[in-house]
Amino acid sequence: MKHFVSVGVLVVIVTLLVNAGLNAIGLMPPQASAQAVTIDNLFSLHVTVISFLFALIVVFLLYSVIVFRRRPGETGDGAHIEGHTGLEVTWTILPLATVLTFSALGAQALADTRRIDPQALEVRVIGSQWTWRFEYPEYGVTSDTLVLPVNRQALLRLTSEDVLHSFWVPEFRVKQDALPGADLVKELRVTPTQLGEYKVRCAELCGRQHAYMEGPVRVVAAADFDAWVAEEAALAADPVARGAKWSSAFGCVGCHSLDGQSGVGPTWKGLAGSTVTLADGTTRVADDAFLIESIVDPEATLVQGFPANLMPKTFSDKLTVEQIQDLVAYIRSLK
């Protein structure tokens, strides 16, 4: 009995030390949503049980090795134990009960994170190689920055324009895939609780620039959100400003530089109106017709030094005629 008491005390001590150590190293990023609280509570309970199981195994193992080791001069075998029915029943029932308990807790946590708020702000999240775009149908606003009012639930409707992506803001905890196809819209609910700036990341390998598929996220006060919506709506009167927004929202600036530097595609600085050399050696003036053709049918006129099959051929479907005209106006402004 004294051995069981000793081991029991050691298991408690090691459990507390391991649990405190794991919590101290900061396994999770800061909480920034109501859903994060529910998820972190369940995660913390997992860590506590993991600490106990680690202590249970390691303490029994080391205690047995040290206390019951063969002493000098001992040559006999230890006691031969066939089994212990009570112990075997215990280590079958307790793990089963633990698994069922965590199943129930996990189901409750899932229900809490998906609880519907009828006043939720709807945001359409569109992923594409390799950028994020956010549309606010209630306000007619499109942005490459996800701006959310604090303490108000946001209903994110996620889809993809090409391959499988996955929307993830670590501080919000929740994560959801964005699937290609108009009929495969996924939903994710998040209620931001902390003002600040965060990043949305793609958590699904989606191509060469997957690691750089990030987008800014801002959680602001309700009044600041209204001011941002008004400011974005005011951009509707300026085609150049709209074009600058589309170039970022649709990922154009990821391949075309704005400062004259060479990139995946030709730089946009000074492009409009210039004479460009094509892959076949001929030249052409980069007028509006050339720019529009390069957007909607990028394989029709390849610029020399830039191989084929780099630019997506889907912009004719992604962009409206007005958005294409806005992009051309923006390119013309980059003298």
C-alpha positions in Angstrom: 0.0 0.0 0.0 2.8 2.4 0.8 4.0 2.0 -2.8 0.6 3.0 -4.2 0.4 6.0 -1.9 3.9 7.1 -3.0 3.2 6.6 -6.6 -0.2 8.4 -6.3 1.5 11.5 -4.7 4.1 11.5 -7.4 1.5 11.2 -10.1 -0.3 14.2 -8.8 2.8 16.3 -8.5 4.1 15.4 -12.0 0.6 16.1 -13.5 0.5 19.6 -11.9 4.1 20.4 -13.1 3.6 19.1 -16.6 0.2 20.9 -17.0 1.7 24.1 -15.6 4.6 23.8 -18.0 2.5 23.2 -21.1 0.2 26.2 -20.2 3.2 28.4 -19.6 4.8 27.9 -23.0 1.8 29.4 -24.8 0.5 26.6 -27.0 -2.2 28.8 -28.4 -2.3 32.3 -29.9 -4.3 35.0 -28.1 -8.1 34.6 -28.0 -9.9 37.0 -30.3 -13.4 35.5 -30.7 -16.2 34.1 -28.7 -15.7 30.7 -30.4 -12.1 30.7 -29.2 -13.2 30.6 -25.6 -15.2 27.5 -26.1 -12.5 25.8 -28.1 -9.7 26.8 -25.7 -11.6 25.4 -22.7 -11.9 22.1 -24.4 -8.3 22.2 -25.4 -7.2 23.0 -21.9 -9.1 20.0 -20.6 -7.4 17.8 -23.1 -4.0 19.2 -22.0 -4.9 18.3 -18.4 -5.8 14.8 -19.2 -2.7 14.4 -21.4 -0.6 15.6 -18.4 -2.2 13.1 -16.2 -1.7 10.2 -18.6 2.0 11.2 -19.1 2.5 11.3 -15.4 0.7 8.0 -14.8 3.0 6.2 -17.3 6.3 7.8 -16.5 5.9 7.8 -12.7 4.9 4.1 -12.6 7.7 3.2 -15.0 10.5 5.1 -13.2 9.3 4.2 -9.8 9.3 0.5 -10.7 12.8 0.7 -12.3 14.2 2.4 -9.2 12.3 0.8 -6.3 12.0 -2.7 -7.6 15.3 -3.0 -9.3 17.5 -6.1 -8.6 19.8 -5.4 -5.7 23.4 -6.6 -5.7 23.5 -10.3 -4.7 19.9 -11.0 -5.7 19.7 -13.9 -8.2 16.1 -15.0 -8.0 13.2 -14.1 -10.2 10.5 -11.7 -9.1 7.0 -12.8 -8.3 5.1 -14.2 -11.4 1.8 -12.4 -11.7 -0.7 -13.9 -14.2 -3.2 -11.0 -14.2 -5.5 -8.8 -12.3 -9.2 -8.9 -13.3 -10.1 -5.8 -11.3 -7.2 -3.8 -12.8 -8.1 -4.9 -16.4 -11.7 -4.0 -16.0 -10.7 -0.6 -14.6 -8.3 0.3 -17.4 -11.0 -0.7 -19.9 -14.0 1.2 -18.3 -12.2 4.4 -17.4 -10.7 5.1 -20.9 -14.1 4.3 -22.5 -15.8 6.7 -20.1 -13.2 9.3 -20.8 -13.6 9.0 -24.6 -17.4 9.2 -24.3 -17.2 12.2 -22.1 -14.9 14.1 -24.5 -17.2 13.1 -27.4 -20.1 14.8 -25.5 -18.0 17.8 -24.7 -16.8 18.1 -28.3 -20.4 17.9 -29.6 -21.4 20.7 -27.2 -18.4 22.8 -28.2 -19.3 22.3 -31.9 -22.9 23.4 -31.2 -21.7 26.5 -29.4 -19.3 27.6 -32.2 -22.1 27.2 -34.8 -24.8 28.9 -32.8 -26.8 31.2 -35.1 -27.2 34.9 -34.5 -30.1 36.3 -36.7 -28.3 39.7 -36.7 -25.1 38.3 -38.1 -23.1 40.3 -40.7 -22.9 38.3 -44.0 -19.5 38.3 -45.7 -18.8 36.3 -48.8 -15.2 35.0 -48.7 -13.7 34.0 -52.1 -10.4 32.2 -52.3 -8.3 32.0 -55.4 -4.6 31.3 -56.3 -3.3 33.0 -54.2 -5.4 35.7 -52.6 -8.6 36.3 -50.6 -11.5 38.6 -51.6 -14.3 39.7 -49.2 -17.7 40.9 -50.4 -20.3 42.6 -48.2 -23.6 42.1 -50.1 -25.5 44.2 -47.6 -23.4 47.2 -48.5 -22.2 46.5 -52.0 -18.6 46.6 -50.9 -15.7 44.4 -52.1 -12.3 44.4 -50.3 -9.1 42.5 -50.0 -9.2 43.2 -46.3 -11.6 41.4 -44.0 -13.0 44.2 -41.7 -15.4 43.0 -38.9 -17.2 44.9 -36.2 -16.3 43.8 -32.7 -18.8 41.8 -30.7 -21.1 41.1 -33.7 -21.3 37.7 -35.2 -20.1 37.4 -38.8 -21.6 34.8 -41.1 -18.8 33.9 -43.6 -19.9 32.2 -46.8 -16.8 30.6 -48.3 -16.2 29.5 -51.9 -13.2 29.1 -54.2 -12.6 30.1 -57.8 -10.1 27.4 -58.6 -8.8 24.8 -56.1 -9.4 23.8 -52.5 -8.5 26.5 -50.0 -9.0 26.7 -46.3 -9.9 29.9 -44.3 -8.1 30.2 -41.0 -7.5 33.0 -38.6 -5.6 31.4 -35.7 -6.8 33.9 -33.1 -10.4 33.1 -34.1 -9.6 29.3 -33.7 -12.3 28.2 -36.2 -11.4 27.0 -39.6 -13.3 26.0 -42.8 -12.6 24.8 -46.3 -13.4 26.9 -49.3 -14.5 24.6 -52.2 -14.6 25.4 -55.9 -18.2 25.4 -57.3 -21.1 27.8 -56.9 -23.2 25.0 -55.3 -20.5 24.2 -52.7 -20.7 27.2 -50.4 -19.5 26.5 -46.9 -20.5 28.5 -43.8 -18.4 29.7 -40.9 -19.6 31.8 -37.9 -17.2 33.9 -35.9 -17.8 36.6 -33.3 -14.7 38.8 -32.8 -14.2 40.0 -29.3 -10.8 41.8 -29.4 -10.0 44.9 -31.4 -6.9 44.5 -33.5 -5.2 43.4 -36.7 -4.8 39.7 -37.6 -4.1 37.6 -40.7 -6.2 35.1 -42.6 -4.1 32.2 -43.8 -4.8 29.4 -46.2 -4.6 26.1 -44.3 -4.8 23.8 -47.4 -1.9 23.3 -49.8 -3.1 25.0 -52.9 -0.2 25.6 -55.2 3.2 27.3 -55.6 2.4 30.4 -53.6 0.3 28.7 -50.9 2.7 29.9 -48.1 2.1 33.5 -49.1 -1.7 33.3 -49.4 -2.4 35.7 -46.5 -4.9 38.5 -46.1 -5.3 41.3 -43.5 -8.1 41.1 -41.0 -9.2 44.1 -38.9 -11.6 44.0 -36.0 -12.9 47.5 -35.3 -15.5 49.3 -33.3 -19.0 49.5 -34.7 -18.7 53.2 -35.5 -15.3 52.6 -37.3 -16.9 49.8 -39.3 -19.7 52.1 -40.5 -17.1 54.7 -41.4 -15.1 52.2 -43.4 -18.1 51.1 -45.3 -18.9 54.7 -46.2 -15.3 55.2 -47.3 -15.3 52.1 -49.5 -18.7 53.1 -51.0 -17.2 56.5 -51.9 -14.6 54.8 -54.0 -17.3 53.8 -56.4 -17.1 57.2 -58.1 -13.4 56.8 -59.1 -12.5 54.1 -61.7 -8.8 54.4 -60.9 -9.4 53.8 -57.2 -11.7 50.9 -58.0 -9.1 49.5 -60.3 -6.5 49.7 -57.6 -8.8 47.8 -55.3 -9.6 45.1 -57.9 -5.9 44.6 -58.6 -5.3 43.7 -55.0 -8.6 41.9 -54.4 -8.1 39.6 -57.5 -4.4 39.0 -56.8 -3.0 40.9 -59.9 -0.3 42.7 -57.9 1.0 39.4 -56.8 2.5 38.9 -60.3 2.6 42.4 -61.8 4.8 45.0 -59.9 3.8 48.6 -59.7 7.3 50.1 -59.5 9.0 48.8 -62.6 10.6 45.7 -61.1 10.4 42.5 -63.0 8.0 39.9 -61.6 6.1 36.8 -62.6 4.4 39.0 -65.3 5.3 42.3 -66.9 5.4 45.4 -64.6 2.4 47.7 -64.9 4.4 50.8 -64.4 4.6 52.6 -67.7 3.0 49.7 -69.5 0.0 51.6 -71.0 0.8 53.2 -74.3 4.3 51.7 -74.5 5.5 49.5 -77.3 6.0 45.9 -76.2 7.9 43.1 -77.9 5.9 39.9 -78.2 7.1 36.3 -77.9 7.1 35.9 -81.7 9.4 39.0 -82.1 6.7 41.4 -83.3 5.8 44.6 -81.5 2.5 46.0 -80.4 1.3 49.2 -78.7 -0.1 48.4 -75.2 -3.3 50.3 -75.8 -6.6 49.6 -74.1 -7.5 46.8 -76.5 -4.2 45.1 -75.9 -4.6 45.4 -72.1 -8.2 44.0 -72.2 -7.1 41.2 -74.4 -4.2 40.3 -72.1 -6.6 40.1 -69.2 -9.4 38.0 -70.7 -7.2 35.9 -73.0 -3.6 35.9 -71.7 -2.4 33.3 -74.2 -3.4 35.4 -77.2 -0.4 37.8 -77.0 2.5 36.7 -74.9 5.1 39.3 -74.0 8.6 38.3 -74.7 10.4 36.9 -71.7 7.3 35.7 -70.0 6.3 32.0 -70.6 2.8 30.7 -71.3 0.4 29.2 -68.7 1.4 31.5 -65.9 -1.6 33.9 -65.8 -5.0 32.3 -65.0 -7.4 32.1 -68.0 -10.4 32.6 -65.8 -10.5 36.4 -65.4 -13.1 36.7 -68.2 -15.4 34.8 -65.9 -14.2 36.4 -62.6 -14.4 40.0 -63.7 -17.3 42.1 -65.0 -16.8 44.4 -67.9 -16.8 47.3 -65.6 -14.1 45.8 -63.4 -11.9 45.2 -66.4 -12.4 48.8 -67.5 -11.4 49.9 -64.0 -8.2 47.8 -64.1 -7.3 49.3 -67.5 -7.9 52.8 -66.0 -5.6 51.9 -63.1 -2.9 50.6 -65.4 -3.1 53.8 -67.4 -2.5 55.8 -64.3 0.8 54.1 -63.5 3.0 56.4 -65.5 
